Amino acid sequence: MKGSHLIAGAVILAVLIAVPPFLKNYGIYLFSYWLVFVIATMGLNLTIGYAGQKSLGHAAFFGIGAYTVAILMKAGFSFWFGLPVAMLGCFAIGLALGFPALRVQTIYLAFATLGFNTAVWLVMRNEEWLTGGTFGINNIGRPGLFGVDLGSALPYYYFVLGMTVLLGALLWKLLASPWGKAFTALRDNPIRAESLGVNIQAYTLLSFAIGAVYAGIAGALFASLVDFIEPAPFTVGVSIMMYLMVVVGGAGYFFGPLLGSAVGVLLPEWLRFAQGWYLFVFGTAVVMLMLWLPDGLLSIPDRLKARRQARQASAARTAAAAQLGEVQR
Amino acid sequence: MTGPVLRVTDLRKAYGAIRAVDGVSFEVMPGEIFGVIGPNGSGKTTMFNSVLGQIAPDAGRIELNGRDITGLSPLALNQRGVGRTFQSLQVFGKMSVRDNLLVAAQEHQGSMWSRIFAPGDSGLGAKADALIDQFRIRHVADKKAGELSYGQQKLVDIAMAFMSEPDLVLLDEPCAGVNPSLVGGISTLLKALNRTRSTGHKASSFVVIEHNMDFVMDLCHRILVMVEGRVMAIGTPAEIRANKQVLDAYLGN
């Protein structure tokens, strides 16, 4: 299991390193955009997929990260100061958003987080003195790293890729530690988990807070990538889209966000040929996927394995029955 | 320690006009297997859940090794050495059997923060393997718990309660829905676990709710008979079998 993950990761990384130099600027931009959503949905996958907390407020953290960095950079601070501030802010607000989850679950929790997203979005739209309102903030600029200018598309892409790999490795480490099991126990059966000493309140809050930090980092990278932010990319609709990405890729599968974000970010681009029909095609594809693969694209290998095992078990049973028949004869 | 592991004094819990638990008192001694029997609706599970912090009792006092634990949360109780199983199956379905056992004790290893940097098995691998062998679930150890048969899941469920080596384990109907041949197996396992722990440094005691009379009479050192929220009798299996009141109310026909 672990080995196959490592090989998959290495192959994906090789493709992500090798392909973009052959793309035009817009293609590189799309790849960067995709990876930004991979980072955001990696965090959401922890909250939803591993810890089982239904959150529809993830885009708010994405926005808080983006605005924090944008506002600080416009005020003359470095990106490298803005990023940790955004992370800390998202961690604190993520902890706070976790508190409703201690009282309500499932769809009620989803609505509570959705309300939070709407409130944050209204602040972004209405508090013009801080956020520029609907006019947004432009000319945000990009950071440098160890003297390398990340201003043009390809260097910035590799920077985002590096961040994705780093954050992916950290998440992998976290999930492989006892914390990963505690999160899964919380998701599968909170009452039993608590009776075994799992501090379900602490893990619930932390699943929100850590997920929020990932969204905040993604938002910071997003602000620098697009150079101009306004409230539209941080609406409830985007939160729902991020939730969809996690589910489509496979909630609770480590590489789920990579696939899910590809479906959410890259697929619409490839469907451009369909023009006016694009949303229809996209919507139909999602409906089909939910019907046949409710556990997401990455559940396919598990399904095939389960089918093979069922076939083997059934063959073994038939053989055993035949043997029994011979003995009786 | 010579005092009781668990002392319940005058426990009361009412739901409206119904006195589900109406002044129950008993003591469980170190190393003792203490059975609780009674007809359906006699208040066994309400008593259990009050002791385990799942519901708040109206009155009464619960002590663990002489310390007041009345009203503590299930989490706090587990941290103080109380393990339990539930009436229905409660395994973590999408985790492997081995991971189910590991997660059942990992929170007792170090602090929450130190566990981020701990190995995945929290150093509990050998202990999990020992229980896996003792419960004869080696062949399914790497399977997801949710994919096992009911009986196998029941074994995992019970094994989980023992991973953190609790002083006191409360088992709510360990034989419910289990086929007769496995009932004997569970009895043997519980006796073995009780013996190994009793001879160790810390004594371990069990409280068992069960409807299977043969199982209870064979396994338990003493038995409490609950009827309509009250204690009808407490005694050894032989005493309970000979108690005319119990025979009339519950055992006999």
Interface residues (C-beta under 8 A of the other chain):
Chain A: L174 A176 S177 P178 W179 G180 K181 A182 T184 A185 R187 D188 N189 I191 R192 A193 E194 S195 L196 G197 V198 N199 I200 A202 G252
Chain B: L52 S73 P74 L75 N78 Q79 G83 R84 F86 Q90 V91 F92 G93 K94 M95 D99 L102 V103 A104 A105 Q106 E107 H108 Q109 M112 R115 I116 F117 A118 P119 G120 S122 M160 M163 S164
